[in-house]
Amino acid sequence: MAKADDPVTMDISDVEWRLGHHVGGGELFEPCNKTDIRRWVMAMDYVNPLHWDQRFASQTRFGDIICPQSMLVALDYGHGNNQACVGRIEGQHLIFGGEEWWWYGPHVRPGDHINHERIFTGYKLTDTKFAGPTLFQSGDCIHRNQRGDLIARSRPTVIRYLASEAEKRGMQAENAGELRKWTASELDEIDQIRRHWFLSNREGKSPSFAAVKVGDTLPRRVIGPHSIASFTTEYRAFIFNIWGTFYWQGVEGVKDCWVNQDMGWIEGFGFDEEGAMIDPRLRDGLYVGPSRGHIDTEKAGEIGMHRAYGYGATMAAWNTDYLAMWAGHDGMVRHAKSEFRSPAFEGDITFIDGEVVEKIEQSEWGVPLVRIKVRMTNQDGKTVVTSVNEVELPY
């Protein structure tokens, strides 16, 4: 039996040997459809008519509704983190630490079926005030459509920690603060900012590279107040969370390629894979599984998160959508690197602000890019996400 003053350690022996290996995981049965797209932008509160309004989209150069760039993560499995979440660590939980994306190819359209090549690429064990021994893991996923076209590459980072140690330290209680109650006048002000943002470029006009200047700011966006309802809506927009939408796939020639093994969840946060063959709720994620803490304050406390909180993959999507709205129909987000500093807690709002910090006329992409720094903050000015991004604009 360990003594009270014994140092807390994390056994990562099942992680280390997997470095560089291809990873299996979930793949969706059906191609993307328009209902999937509409469900996604509704959950992200991305009021861009190109992605939900059939009449509007038919009059654009695309001729139809298309997927927002952010939606690739919803066409993947496990909130896009399958390739980073490998190896069993007893008593662990995890949160998302950041995402990096590169977009190469054509837009994803209804009828496209996205395939994934996943590789576990890195890990670092360190010590944090939040939970003591903490493991940062990353992995690459290459996203291609059914024709083999390269659409994008993503590199998420997950933060794995010992749930009991995080619960004992209670660091997130101070970070989360008290649940905010909003007055009618405050909610009206939030709604005005929200409306001003989505009307700022509803027609999808792209600013020209020549016209944009260093120091230009993007219109402010606001999301929230976040709630159990909004977190649940977001969760259900990730298609793999819907009953019967995916199957497990290994990697040919790779022994133990980490498909659907138990990562070492504490009691009450794991899946019942066998039982789910009869009752899919047993691997649903919200009712049973690791995402319970997102919508259940009591469960959030068991993993050191104090109260219900949002999803890392969602925050990265907010960033991409924010940039894409500004870039318009003839622009494209080429690269986005986001670092997650804090979750979006229940009751909070999230402000999103961006500034052009550099113009790159001759880029490695062969197109002119503008570099934009984005910062997300809550109502108290606390930083939630920082990101550096490159956006293509027409000449």
C-alpha positions, -999 to +999 in steps of 0.1 A: +000+000+000+013+034-010+021+059+018+004+093+019+037+110+012+048+087-016+053+106-049+025+101-074+036+083-106+021+075-139+029+042-157+032+050-195+048+017-205+019+008-227+022+042-245+060+044-252+063+014-275+035+026-297+053+057-309+053+060-347+027+032-351-003+035-373-036+035-353-069+020-360-103+033-348-138+041-359-149+048-395-183+061-405-205+038-426-222+064-447-210+094-467-217+129-454-252+142-462-269+176-459-286+168-426-251+161-411-239+195-423-269+213-410-267+196-377-230+205-374-234+243-382-264+244-359-243+230-330-214+253-337-238+283-340-222+290-374-249+310-391-233+309-426-261+302-452-237+284-475-239+255-452-276+252-444-297+274-468-304+254-500-318+285-518-288+307-509-262+280-517-277+272-551-270+308-562-233+307-552-204+294-573-207+261-554-242+255-566-252+236-535-246+233-497-211+224-488-193+214-456-176+241-436-139+234-433-144+228-395-166+198-402-138+173-410-135+166-373-171+156-372-165+132-401-138+115-380-141+093-349-134+103-313-136+141-318-106+137-341-083+125-314-082+087-320-045+088-331-034+106-300-054+086-275-034+054-275-020+032-247-036+022-214-029+043-183-048+030-152-070+056-135-066+082-162-089+108-177-081+133-205-088+167-219-078+182-252-048+205-252-049+219-288-052+211-325-033+220-356-049+217-391-036+220-426-062+221-455-050+211-490-078+201-512-113+206-525-142+214-503-161+184-488-196+181-503-227+160-496-220+125-508-183+125-500-170+098-478-139+107-458-112+081-450-085+084-423-049+074-420-038+078-383-003+078-368+007+082-331+035+108-334+046+121-300+043+122-262+058+141-233+055+133-196+056+163-173+044+176-140+015+200-137-002+218-108-035+206-121-028+168-117+009+161-110+022+136-135+006+146-168+011+131-203+008+151-235+002+130-266-002+139-302-009+122-334-014+129-371-045+121-392-045+124-430-081+130-443-089+119-479-122+116-498-134+085-517-115+095-548-082+097-528-080+135-529-060+149-500-084+171-481-065+180-449-041+168-422-048+173-385-026+170-354-044+171-321-028+171-286-045+153-257-036+158-220-039+126-200-038+128-162-048+107-131-084+116-123-080+110-086-051+134-083-069+161-103-099+157-081-078+159-049-060+191-061-092+209-072-073+234-094-102+238-118-126+249-091-108+283-089-104+284-127-142+278-133-153+303-107-190+306-099-218+297-123-227+330-140-263+342-141-271+366-169-296+394-168-321+401-197-302+432-207-269+414-207-283+386-229-297+412-253-262+428-256-247+393-263-273+387-290-265+420-307-228+411-309-237+377-322-260+391-348-235+418-359-209+391-365-230+368-387-243+397-407-208+410-412-202+388-443-234+368-449-230+372-486-195+355-486-176+383-502-138+378-499-115+407-490-087+410-515-052+403-504-041+438-516-068+455-496-061+438-463-036+456-440-015+445-410-034+456-379-068+451-394-092+435-370-119+409-377-155+415-364-159+402-328-178+369-324-196+357-293-208+322-284-229+314-254-239+314-227-228+278-227-252+254-211-259+217-206-282+221-236-255+236-259-229+211-248-253+182-255-262+197-289-225+200-298-218+164-287-246+150-309-233+168-340-202+146-340-217+118-362-199+089-345-219+096-313-251+087-331-261+050-327-249+027-354-230+052-375-195+037-374-176+004-374-142-005-359-113-008-383-077-021-377-046-015-397-034-043-419+001-055-409+001-037-375-001-058-344-022-042-317-029-010-336-051+004-308-086+002-322-111+004-292-091-007-262-099+006-227-076+036-220-078+031-183-109+051-174-120+053-138-152+035-128-182+051-144-164+066-174-156+035-195-176+018-223-193-015-223-184-026-259-200-060-257-232-048-241-235-020-267-240-046-294-275-050-279-280-017-261-260+011-279-265+035-250-238+015-232-212+032-254-231+064-260-206+086-243-229+110-225-252+085-207-223+061-203-187+068-210-159+094-208-179+125-219-203+123-189-184+151-172-193+175-199-230+176-190-230+163-154-214+185-127-211+157-102-192+136-127-171+166-138-160+168-101-148+132-102-123+141-129-112+174-115-132+197-137-155+213-110-186+217-133-200+209-167-176+221-195-172+222-233-152+203-259-118+211-272-126+200-307-155+224-306-133+254-297-110+246-326-141+245-349-152+279-336-118+293-347-119+278-382-155+290-387-146+325-375-118+328-400-137+312-429-167+336-424-143+365-428-124+349-458-156+344-478-164+321-507-131+327-526-109+324-495-097+294-475-083+287-441-050+269-450-035+264-415-047+268-380-029+261-348-049+264-316-038+260-280-065+254-254-058+273-222-090+266-203-124+249-210-155+268-217-175+262-185-213+261-181-226+296-177-197+313-195-197+331-228-168+330-253-156+361-272-136+356-303-113+384-317-088+383-345-061+406-359-041+405-391-004+404-380+014+396-413+009+394-450+027+367-470+027+373-507+048+343-516+039+314-493+048+277-493+013+271-505+019+290-537-009+315-528-010+348-509-017+343-472-025+366-443-015+355-408-041+361-382-039+358-345-071+348-327-078+350-290-108+336-272-118+350-238-146+345-214-167+372-198-140+380-172-113+385-198-096+351-190-080+335-221-096+303-232-079+297-266-050+313-285-044+305-322-021+315-351-036+310-385-029+314-422-057+323-445-057+324-483-073+354-500-078+362-537-055+388-552 
